[in-house]
Amino acid sequence: MKTFKLFIFSGLLLLFLPLSTLGQNNGSMPDGIANATRSGDAARLAEYFNPRIELVLPGKSGVFSKEQAQFLMKDFFEQYPPASFQFIHQGERENATFAIGRYHYNRGQYRLLFLVKNSNGQTLIHQLRVEKQDD
């Protein structure tokens, strides 16, 4: 099931990838998401979490409540304090946006993949994947 979810999410990213250059500079991702990630502020990042969010972290994945996800991200930021973060690709389709970001910490880097949807005037993160980068 985990492999299937990864396959589906990867397929969605490939579907949106041709649109990534269009969405890169249009501000579709709220600045607050990048700022919270850049500063390692799990509470500020959680302001953008959907009430139920799919979270994939090294060693832990599942669908979590907003509060549980905030706690897990707090642990991640404490274990891997950010040195820098920036979005490198973005794309949009209807009411969904995806973004891929590069997260540097003192011993390496991670790739963060966000799936965000707009609902009732709010931009909420529905899925956040954190993958180790070996580059």
C-alpha positions in Angstrom: 0.0 0.0 0.0 2.9 2.4 0.9 4.5 1.7 -2.5 1.1 2.3 -4.3 0.7 5.7 -2.5 4.3 6.6 -3.5 3.5 5.6 -7.1 0.3 7.7 -7.2 1.9 10.8 -5.7 4.9 10.4 -8.0 2.5 10.1 -11.0 0.7 13.3 -9.9 4.0 15.1 -9.6 4.9 14.0 -13.2 1.5 15.2 -14.4 2.0 18.6 -12.9 5.8 18.9 -13.7 5.2 20.5 -17.1 3.3 23.3 -15.4 6.1 23.8 -12.8 7.7 26.7 -14.6 4.4 28.4 -14.9 3.7 28.2 -11.2 7.2 28.9 -10.0 6.9 32.7 -9.8 3.2 33.3 -9.4 3.1 33.1 -5.6 0.7 30.1 -5.6 2.3 28.7 -2.4 1.8 30.9 0.6 5.0 32.6 1.8 4.1 31.5 5.3 4.8 27.8 4.4 8.3 28.6 3.1 9.0 30.9 6.0 7.8 28.4 8.7 9.9 25.6 7.0 12.9 27.9 6.6 12.8 28.8 10.3 11.9 25.3 11.6 8.7 26.5 13.2 6.3 23.6 13.4 3.6 25.6 15.0 3.5 28.1 12.2 3.7 25.4 9.6 0.8 23.6 11.2 -1.4 26.6 10.7 -1.5 25.4 7.0 -2.2 21.8 7.8 -5.5 20.2 6.8 -7.3 18.7 9.9 -6.1 15.3 8.6 -2.8 15.3 6.8 -0.8 12.6 5.1 2.7 12.9 6.5 5.7 10.9 5.3 8.9 11.4 7.3 12.0 9.3 7.6 11.0 6.3 9.7 7.3 7.4 10.1 4.4 7.8 7.8 0.6 7.8 7.9 -2.4 10.0 8.1 -2.3 12.2 11.2 -4.4 14.8 12.9 -3.1 18.4 12.6 -1.9 18.3 16.2 0.0 14.9 15.7 1.6 16.2 12.5 2.7 19.4 14.2 4.4 17.3 17.0 6.1 15.1 14.4 7.4 18.1 12.4 8.6 19.7 15.6 10.7 16.5 16.2 11.9 16.6 12.7 13.0 20.2 12.9 14.7 19.6 16.2 16.6 16.5 14.8 17.5 18.3 11.5 17.6 22.0 12.2 17.2 24.0 9.0 20.1 25.9 7.5 18.0 26.9 4.5 14.9 26.1 2.5 13.6 27.1 -0.9 11.0 26.0 -3.3 12.5 24.7 -6.5 9.4 23.7 -8.5 5.7 24.5 -8.3 2.7 23.7 -10.3 -1.1 24.1 -10.2 -4.2 22.4 -11.4 -7.7 23.4 -10.5 -7.8 23.8 -6.8 -4.6 21.9 -6.1 -1.0 23.0 -6.0 2.2 21.0 -5.5 5.6 22.3 -4.6 9.0 20.7 -4.3 11.5 22.3 -1.9 15.1 21.8 -1.0 15.7 21.7 2.8 19.4 22.0 3.9 20.5 21.1 7.4 24.1 21.0 8.7 24.8 17.3 7.6 22.9 17.1 4.3 19.6 17.9 2.6 16.1 16.7 2.2 13.5 17.1 -0.5 10.1 18.2 0.7 7.0 17.6 -1.4 3.9 19.6 -0.6 0.4 18.9 -1.9 -1.8 21.9 -1.1 -5.5 22.4 -1.8 -7.6 25.6 -1.7 -10.9 25.2 0.1 -13.2 27.9 1.4 -10.6 30.6 0.9 -8.0 28.7 2.8 -4.8 27.1 1.5 -4.2 23.8 3.4 -1.4 21.2 3.1 -3.0 17.8 2.5 0.2 15.9 2.0 3.8 16.5 3.1 6.6 14.1 2.1 10.1 14.4 3.4 12.7 12.4 1.5 16.5 12.2 2.1 18.6 13.7 -0.7 22.0 12.1 -1.4 23.2 14.8 -3.7 
